[in-house]
C-alpha cells in the first residue's frame, strides 16, 4: 500500500501523515511502516529531536488506518487515553532504518476501542503501550 493510499485511511494529511504504508492487516491486527522519524521536517520534532513520545501518534495513525480498512468510521475518532507506555529509547530521529508500527485490537465495544501497540526498528522494541479511542459515528 502506498503513502497516497494511507493518506485516505487516516484523518491526518500532508506532513502530519506519518505512516508510509501498511505491511499487513487482519481483523484484529495491523502492521505499518514509516521513515518519517528521520525527516527533519517531521512536525512532531522539538529542538531538532523527535521524542520517543511521538510513537504514540504513529500508533494512533496505525489504529486509525486499521479501523478504516475494516470499514469503520473512516479512521476518525478521539484519543481517549494512553496507558502502560514503556519507552526503551529517548528519541526516534536517531533510529536507523524504518519503523514498524504494530497495533492489536484488544477490545471493541461499540464506538469504544482499546489497542495494544509496539513501535519497533527491526527486532528492537522502541516504545509500547495501550491506546483507548472513541470513534466518531456508530461503527467500530
RONUKE-844552 format. One line per field, with one value per residue (C-alpha): residue number from 1; residue in three letters; x, y negated, z negated. Coordinates in nm, 3 decimals, always signed. Layout:
BEGIN
n	c(NUM, ...)
res	c(ALA, ...)
X	c(X, ...)
Y	c(Y, ...)
Z	c(Z, ...)
! end
This chain:
BEGIN
n	c(1, 2, 3, 4, 5, 6, 7, 8, 9, 10, 11, 12, 13, 14, 15, 16, 17, 18, 19, 20, 21, 22, 23, 24, 25, 26, 27, 28, 29, 30, 31, 32, 33, 34, 35, 36, 37, 38, 39, 40, 41, 42, 43, 44, 45, 46, 47, 48, 49, 50, 51, 52, 53, 54, 55, 56, 57, 58, 59, 60, 61, 62, 63, 64, 65, 66, 67, 68, 69, 70, 71, 72, 73, 74, 75, 76, 77, 78, 79, 80, 81, 82, 83, 84, 85, 86, 87, 88, 89, 90, 91, 92, 93, 94, 95, 96, 97, 98, 99, 100, 101, 102, 103, 104, 105, 106, 107, 108, 109, 110, 111, 112, 113, 114, 115, 116, 117, 118, 119, 120, 121, 122, 123, 124, 125, 126, 127, 128, 129, 130, 131, 132, 133, 134, 135, 136, 137, 138, 139, 140)
res	c(UNK, UNK, UNK, UNK, UNK, UNK, UNK, UNK, UNK, UNK, UNK, UNK, UNK, UNK, UNK, UNK, UNK, UNK, UNK, UNK, UNK, UNK, UNK, UNK, UNK, UNK, UNK, UNK, UNK, UNK, UNK, UNK, UNK, UNK, UNK, UNK, UNK, UNK, UNK, UNK, UNK, UNK, UNK, UNK, UNK, UNK, UNK, UNK, UNK, UNK, UNK, UNK, UNK, UNK, UNK, UNK, UNK, UNK, UNK, UNK, UNK, UNK, UNK, UNK, UNK, UNK, UNK, UNK, UNK, UNK, UNK, UNK, UNK, UNK, UNK, UNK, UNK, UNK, UNK, UNK, UNK, UNK, UNK, UNK, UNK, UNK, UNK, UNK, UNK, UNK, UNK, UNK, UNK, UNK, UNK, UNK, UNK, UNK, UNK, UNK, UNK, UNK, UNK, UNK, UNK, UNK, UNK, UNK, UNK, UNK, UNK, UNK, UNK, UNK, UNK, UNK, UNK, UNK, UNK, UNK, UNK, UNK, UNK, UNK, UNK, UNK, UNK, UNK, UNK, UNK, UNK, UNK, UNK, UNK, UNK, UNK, UNK, UNK, UNK, UNK)
X	c(+0.000, +0.145, +0.171, -0.111, -0.336, -0.251, -0.344, -0.702, -0.713, -0.611, -0.751, -0.405, -0.277, +0.041, +0.350, +0.134, +0.052, +0.346, +0.297, +0.429, +0.226, +0.050, +0.254, -0.020, -0.367, -0.638, -0.947, -0.751, -0.402, -0.221, +0.147, +0.258, +0.595, +0.732, +1.050, +0.923, +1.102, +1.425, +1.270, +1.397, +1.058, +0.863, +0.603, +0.646, +1.015, +1.114, +1.458, +1.589, +1.477, +1.181, +1.094, +1.001, +0.654, +0.585, +0.548, +0.200, +0.096, +0.243, +0.040, -0.276, -0.243, -0.192, -0.511, -0.699, -0.584, -0.694, -1.041, -1.075, -0.960, -1.223, -1.492, -1.519, -1.570, -1.314, -1.046, -1.177, -1.213, -1.085, -0.779, -0.932, -0.633, -0.288, -0.173, +0.127, +0.360, +0.715, +0.988, +1.309, +1.464, +1.456, +1.415, +1.319, +1.506, +1.837, +1.691, +1.833, +1.601, +1.222, +0.990, +0.742, +0.423, +0.216, -0.129, -0.364, -0.730, -0.794, -1.147, -1.419, -1.730, -1.946, -1.753, -1.501, -1.177, -0.866, -0.545, -0.204, +0.081, +0.452, +0.688, +0.999, +1.306, +1.400, +1.388, +1.441, +1.139, +1.138, +0.802, +0.496, +0.168, -0.210, -0.436, -0.807, -1.014, -1.374, -1.476, -1.693, -2.012, -2.191, -1.946, -1.628)
Y	c(+0.000, -0.337, -0.660, -0.805, -0.516, -0.551, -0.920, -0.816, -0.594, -0.844, -1.186, -1.347, -1.500, -1.641, -1.604, -1.505, -1.177, -0.990, -0.638, -0.522, -0.207, +0.097, +0.418, +0.645, +0.627, +0.867, +0.847, +0.764, +0.652, +0.406, +0.360, +0.034, -0.108, -0.460, -0.651, -0.997, -0.971, -1.060, -1.358, -1.693, -1.838, -1.599, -1.825, -1.645, -1.737, -1.961, -2.119, -1.918, -1.590, -1.357, -1.247, -0.886, -1.001, -1.072, -0.694, -0.735, -0.938, -0.674, -0.411, -0.624, -0.660, -0.284, -0.209, -0.476, -0.301, +0.033, -0.100, -0.243, +0.084, +0.270, +0.033, -0.161, -0.532, -0.625, -0.607, -0.914, -0.935, -1.081, -0.952, -0.894, -0.765, -0.612, -0.358, -0.143, -0.331, -0.198, -0.387, -0.198, -0.499, -0.874, -0.971, -0.830, -1.055, -0.875, -0.531, -0.387, -0.213, -0.215, -0.192, +0.093, -0.013, +0.277, +0.242, +0.510, +0.452, +0.586, +0.455, +0.331, +0.226, +0.017, -0.303, -0.232, -0.061, +0.049, +0.133, +0.252, +0.108, +0.153, -0.061, +0.127, +0.093, +0.434, +0.664, +0.374, +0.264, -0.115, -0.208, -0.008, -0.069, -0.076, -0.335, -0.387, -0.553, -0.664, -0.654, -0.907, -0.757, -0.438, -0.163, -0.028)
Z	c(+0.000, +0.096, -0.101, +0.111, +0.013, -0.356, -0.341, -0.262, -0.570, -0.837, -0.925, -0.919, -0.597, -0.450, -0.666, -0.964, -0.788, -0.940, -0.803, -0.468, -0.424, -0.561, -0.560, -0.694, -0.843, -0.950, -1.172, -1.489, -1.386, -1.165, -1.087, -0.926, -0.831, -0.839, -0.765, -0.864, -1.200, -1.014, -0.831, -0.961, -0.859, -1.083, -1.252, -1.586, -1.616, -1.904, -1.938, -1.640, -1.804, -1.768, -2.123, -2.184, -2.293, -1.925, -1.889, -2.037, -1.731, -1.499, -1.685, -1.675, -1.298, -1.261, -1.451, -1.252, -0.935, -1.082, -1.162, -0.811, -0.650, -0.850, -0.724, -1.049, -1.095, -0.828, -1.093, -1.275, -1.649, -1.971, -2.151, -2.494, -2.686, -2.680, -2.937, -3.022, -2.787, -2.809, -2.628, -2.566, -2.389, -2.447, -2.083, -1.743, -1.498, -1.554, -1.482, -1.161, -0.918, -0.902, -1.198, -1.224, -1.397, -1.526, -1.676, -1.802, -1.884, -2.233, -2.289, -2.053, -2.242, -2.008, -1.945, -2.224, -2.126, -2.309, -2.122, -2.233, -2.028, -1.972, -1.770, -1.663, -1.444, -1.317, -1.620, -1.864, -2.070, -2.100, -2.258, -2.362, -2.539, -2.506, -2.343, -2.407, -2.133, -2.097, -1.730, -1.555, -1.413, -1.501, -1.394, -1.546)
! end
